[in-house]
């Protein structure tokens, strides 16, 4: 079982920046792809960004079209942590953001069909 704990959510004005973090514990992180999803009120959870496993903390990255060029995902394998740097925030970015982990390779995690999720952190962007 993987334990995922998100942090860094809060209120930010449109155009501002915010950085989310997800700390992983348990049997995972090594070999796991990590991702971020979000769910706005009244909407289904959607994919935001993901990064595949790489032993040097790199890995292939994947982004939803709505956040490309504004959000950056990164991972620190030494600290079992994945980050989501969010710049140029828009009101439509308001949502609960969830961290996810998936042991399958490549872009599989972008489908969101994993059992390992964090509790979520609220991000609100004011206009």
N, C-alpha and C positions, 0 to 999 in steps of 0.2 A: 504494500500500500504506500502511496505517495502522499505526503502532506505538503500542501501549498498554501502559503500565507502572503496575501497581497498587502501592500502599503503604499502611501504616497498620494492617495486620492484627496479631493478637496474641491474648493471653489476657485475658479480662475476666470478672469475676464477674457472676452474674445480677443484673439491675437496673442494671448499670453502663452506661457509654457508650463508644463508639468511633467514630472518624471515618476512613473510607477515602478515599483520593485516587487518581485515575487521570490520569496525564499522557499527553497525546496528541501525537504528532509525525507527520511525513510529510505527505501531501497532505490530510489530513482535519482535522477539527474544525469549520472554518467550513462551515456548512450541514449538519452531521451531527447526528443525534439520538444521545444517549449513554445508556447504560443499565448496570445492574448485575444480574447473575444469580448464583446460588449453587448449589453441588452438595454435598450431604451424603453421607457414606459410604453406599454401597449404594442411592443414589437418583439419579434423573435430574436434570439441571440444570434449575433453575426461575427464572422471572422474579422480580425483586425490585422494581426501580424504574427509571424512565426519564425523561428530559427531552428535549423537542424543541429544535430550533435556534431561537434568537432572537438577533438581533445585539446586544441589550443584556444578554446573559447571563441572560435570563429563559427563557421557554419553558413550554409546557404540561408538566405532570408526571403521571406514572402510577405507581401502586403496586399491589403484590400485596395482597390482603386481609389476609394474615398480618402485614404490616408497617405498614399504614396507622395513622397516629397515633403511630408510634414511630420511623420512619425518615424522613429528609428528604434528597432529592437536590437538588443545586444545581450550577451550572456557572459558571466564570470564563473567559470567552472571551479576555480579555487574557493569561491564563496557559495557555490550552489545557488546562484542568484541570476535571475533574468530581469532586464530592465526594459521599459518602454518610454522613450523620450518623446514627448508630444509637444510640438511647436505649432504656432499659428492656429491656435485652437478656435473652433467654431461652435456656435450654440448647438448645432446638430451632433456634436461630439459628446453631448451630455448623455451619460449612461452609467450603468454599473459595469465595471470592467473586471473580467475574470481571467485568471491565469490557468493554463492547462498544460499537461504533460502527456506525451505519447511515446511509447517505446518503439513504434514503427518508424522506419526511415523516411527521409525525403519530405514531401509536401503532404503526406497523409494527415498530419495534424490539422491542416487547414479545413478539413471536413468537419472537425469538431466531434468526431465519433470516438471519444476517449472516456474512460471512467474516472480520470484523475483531474479534479477541478478544485480551485480555491473557493473561498466564500464570497469573494468579490469585494470591490472597493468603489465607492460612489465618486464619480467625477461630474462636476457641474460647471458649465461654461455660461457665463452671463453675457448678454449682448450689450 
